[in-house]
Amino acid sequence: MATSTFTKWMVGEGPGMAGVVGGAVGDGTYAGTVLEMNPGATTTVEARYGFNGSERPFTALVHVEQTGLHAVITGVVTDGWGKGNLVSGEYDEIKCDHDGATTDGWRGILDNGA
């Protein structure tokens, strides 16, 4: 499995997201965009995740289902390493220190099937 790690947070009020990545993609930055969000007991999110690692960068279009502080991720790689591969993963909501502030953040893993 080709598992990458990420820690991400919203940029301002969104829809942009920023963060850091590691694991199979190599150390680098995360850049994402929330395309659609439907809050509820289980919040669903459609998003674009950009893993800009030093080794194997890729972009994926993902569907997220978050219940409580835990989420499950599924999707497909749209560009870069493993293009066309299905992705799966998960994250947990955390408090995240970045850019001199503490905000809600999300730390997890994503496997791009490569």
Contacts in CASP RR format, 6 or more apart in sequence:
PFRMAT RR
TARGET T0000
AUTHOR 0000-0000-0000
METHOD contacts of the structure
MODEL  1
MATSTFTKWMVGEGPGMAGVVGGAVGDGTYAGTVLEMNPGATTTVEARYG
FNGSERPFTALVHVEQTGLHAVITGVVTDGWGKGNLVSGEYDEIKCDHDG
ATTDGWRGILDNGA
1 111 0 8 1.000
1 113 0 8 1.000
2 24 0 8 1.000
2 56 0 8 1.000
2 111 0 8 1.000
2 112 0 8 1.000
2 113 0 8 1.000
2 114 0 8 1.000
3 23 0 8 1.000
3 24 0 8 1.000
3 109 0 8 1.000
3 110 0 8 1.000
3 111 0 8 1.000
4 21 0 8 1.000
4 22 0 8 1.000
4 23 0 8 1.000
4 24 0 8 1.000
4 25 0 8 1.000
4 26 0 8 1.000
4 51 0 8 1.000
4 109 0 8 1.000
4 110 0 8 1.000
4 111 0 8 1.000
4 112 0 8 1.000
5 21 0 8 1.000
5 22 0 8 1.000
5 23 0 8 1.000
5 107 0 8 1.000
5 108 0 8 1.000
5 109 0 8 1.000
6 19 0 8 1.000
6 20 0 8 1.000
6 21 0 8 1.000
6 22 0 8 1.000
6 30 0 8 1.000
6 49 0 8 1.000
6 51 0 8 1.000
6 91 0 8 1.000
6 106 0 8 1.000
6 107 0 8 1.000
6 108 0 8 1.000
6 109 0 8 1.000
6 110 0 8 1.000
7 19 0 8 1.000
7 20 0 8 1.000
7 30 0 8 1.000
7 94 0 8 1.000
7 96 0 8 1.000
7 105 0 8 1.000
7 106 0 8 1.000
7 107 0 8 1.000
7 108 0 8 1.000
8 17 0 8 1.000
8 18 0 8 1.000
8 19 0 8 1.000
8 30 0 8 1.000
8 32 0 8 1.000
8 105 0 8 1.000
8 106 0 8 1.000
8 107 0 8 1.000
9 17 0 8 1.000
9 18 0 8 1.000
9 19 0 8 1.000
9 96 0 8 1.000
9 98 0 8 1.000
9 103 0 8 1.000
9 104 0 8 1.000
9 105 0 8 1.000
9 106 0 8 1.000
10 16 0 8 1.000
10 17 0 8 1.000
10 103 0 8 1.000
10 104 0 8 1.000
10 105 0 8 1.000
11 17 0 8 1.000
11 18 0 8 1.000
14 34 0 8 1.000
15 33 0 8 1.000
15 34 0 8 1.000
15 35 0 8 1.000
16 31 0 8 1.000
16 32 0 8 1.000
16 33 0 8 1.000
16 34 0 8 1.000
17 30 0 8 1.000
17 31 0 8 1.000
17 32 0 8 1.000
17 33 0 8 1.000
17 34 0 8 1.000
17 47 0 8 1.000
18 29 0 8 1.000
18 30 0 8 1.000
18 31 0 8 1.000
18 32 0 8 1.000
18 98 0 8 1.000
19 29 0 8 1.000
19 30 0 8 1.000
19 31 0 8 1.000
19 98 0 8 1.000
20 27 0 8 1.000
20 28 0 8 1.000
20 29 0 8 1.000
20 30 0 8 1.000
21 27 0 8 1.000
21 28 0 8 1.000
21 29 0 8 1.000
21 30 0 8 1.000
21 51 0 8 1.000
21 52 0 8 1.000
21 53 0 8 1.000
22 28 0 8 1.000
22 53 0 8 1.000
24 55 0 8 1.000
24 56 0 8 1.000
24 112 0 8 1.000
24 114 0 8 1.000
25 51 0 8 1.000
25 52 0 8 1.000
25 53 0 8 1.000
25 54 0 8 1.000
25 55 0 8 1.000
25 56 0 8 1.000
25 57 0 8 1.000
25 58 0 8 1.000
25 81 0 8 1.000
26 53 0 8 1.000
26 54 0 8 1.000
26 55 0 8 1.000
26 56 0 8 1.000
27 53 0 8 1.000
27 54 0 8 1.000
28 52 0 8 1.000
28 53 0 8 1.000
28 54 0 8 1.000
29 52 0 8 1.000
29 53 0 8 1.000
30 49 0 8 1.000
30 50 0 8 1.000
30 51 0 8 1.000
30 52 0 8 1.000
31 50 0 8 1.000
31 52 0 8 1.000
32 47 0 8 1.000
32 48 0 8 1.000
32 49 0 8 1.000
32 50 0 8 1.000
33 47 0 8 1.000
33 48 0 8 1.000
34 45 0 8 1.000
34 46 0 8 1.000
34 47 0 8 1.000
35 46 0 8 1.000
35 47 0 8 1.000
35 48 0 8 1.000
36 45 0 8 1.000
36 46 0 8 1.000
37 43 0 8 1.000
37 44 0 8 1.000
37 45 0 8 1.000
37 46 0 8 1.000
38 44 0 8 1.000
38 45 0 8 1.000
41 67 0 8 1.000
42 65 0 8 1.000
42 66 0 8 1.000
42 67 0 8 1.000
43 64 0 8 1.000
43 65 0 8 1.000
43 66 0 8 1.000
43 67 0 8 1.000
44 63 0 8 1.000
44 64 0 8 1.000
44 65 0 8 1.000
44 66 0 8 1.000
45 62 0 8 1.000
45 63 0 8 1.000
45 64 0 8 1.000
45 66 0 8 1.000
46 61 0 8 1.000
46 62 0 8 1.000
46 63 0 8 1.000
46 64 0 8 1.000
47 61 0 8 1.000
47 62 0 8 1.000
47 64 0 8 1.000
48 59 0 8 1.000
48 60 0 8 1.000
48 61 0 8 1.000
48 62 0 8 1.000
48 78 0 8 1.000
49 59 0 8 1.000
49 60 0 8 1.000
49 62 0 8 1.000
49 110 0 8 1.000
50 57 0 8 1.000
50 58 0 8 1.000
50 59 0 8 1.000
50 60 0 8 1.000
51 57 0 8 1.000
51 58 0 8 1.000
51 59 0 8 1.000
51 60 0 8 1.000
51 110 0 8 1.000
56 80 0 8 1.000
56 81 0 8 1.000
56 114 0 8 1.000
57 80 0 8 1.000
57 81 0 8 1.000
58 77 0 8 1.000
58 79 0 8 1.000
58 80 0 8 1.000
58 81 0 8 1.000
58 82 0 8 1.000
58 83 0 8 1.000
58 112 0 8 1.000
59 77 0 8 1.000
59 78 0 8 1.000
59 79 0 8 1.000
59 80 0 8 1.000
60 75 0 8 1.000
60 76 0 8 1.000
60 77 0 8 1.000
60 78 0 8 1.000
60 87 0 8 1.000
60 110 0 8 1.000
60 112 0 8 1.000
61 75 0 8 1.000
61 76 0 8 1.000
61 78 0 8 1.000
62 73 0 8 1.000
62 74 0 8 1.000
62 75 0 8 1.000
62 87 0 8 1.000
62 110 0 8 1.000
63 73 0 8 1.000
63 74 0 8 1.000
63 75 0 8 1.000
64 71 0 8 1.000
64 72 0 8 1.000
64 73 0 8 1.000
65 71 0 8 1.000
65 72 0 8 1.000
66 93 0 8 1.000
68 93 0 8 1.000
69 92 0 8 1.000
69 93 0 8 1.000
70 90 0 8 1.000
70 91 0 8 1.000
70 92 0 8 1.000
70 93 0 8 1.000
71 90 0 8 1.000
71 91 0 8 1.000
71 92 0 8 1.000
71 93 0 8 1.000
71 106 0 8 1.000
72 88 0 8 1.000
72 89 0 8 1.000
72 90 0 8 1.000
73 87 0 8 1.000
73 88 0 8 1.000
73 89 0 8 1.000
73 90 0 8 1.000
73 91 0 8 1.000
73 110 0 8 1.000
74 86 0 8 1.000
74 87 0 8 1.000
74 88 0 8 1.000
74 89 0 8 1.000
75 86 0 8 1.000
75 87 0 8 1.000
75 88 0 8 1.000
76 84 0 8 1.000
76 85 0 8 1.000
76 86 0 8 1.000
76 87 0 8 1.000
77 83 0 8 1.000
77 84 0 8 1.000
77 85 0 8 1.000
77 86 0 8 1.000
77 87 0 8 1.000
77 112 0 8 1.000
78 84 0 8 1.000
81 112 0 8 1.000
81 114 0 8 1.000
82 112 0 8 1.000
82 113 0 8 1.000
82 114 0 8 1.000
85 112 0 8 1.000
85 113 0 8 1.000
85 114 0 8 1.000
86 113 0 8 1.000
87 110 0 8 1.000
87 111 0 8 1.000
87 112 0 8 1.000
87 113 0 8 1.000
88 110 0 8 1.000
88 111 0 8 1.000
89 108 0 8 1.000
89 109 0 8 1.000
89 110 0 8 1.000
89 111 0 8 1.000
90 108 0 8 1.000
90 109 0 8 1.000
91 106 0 8 1.000
91 107 0 8 1.000
91 108 0 8 1.000
91 109 0 8 1.000
92 106 0 8 1.000
92 107 0 8 1.000
92 108 0 8 1.000
93 104 0 8 1.000
93 105 0 8 1.000
93 106 0 8 1.000
94 104 0 8 1.000
94 105 0 8 1.000
94 106 0 8 1.000
94 107 0 8 1.000
95 102 0 8 1.000
95 103 0 8 1.000
95 104 0 8 1.000
95 105 0 8 1.000
96 102 0 8 1.000
96 103 0 8 1.000
96 104 0 8 1.000
96 105 0 8 1.000
96 106 0 8 1.000
96 107 0 8 1.000
END
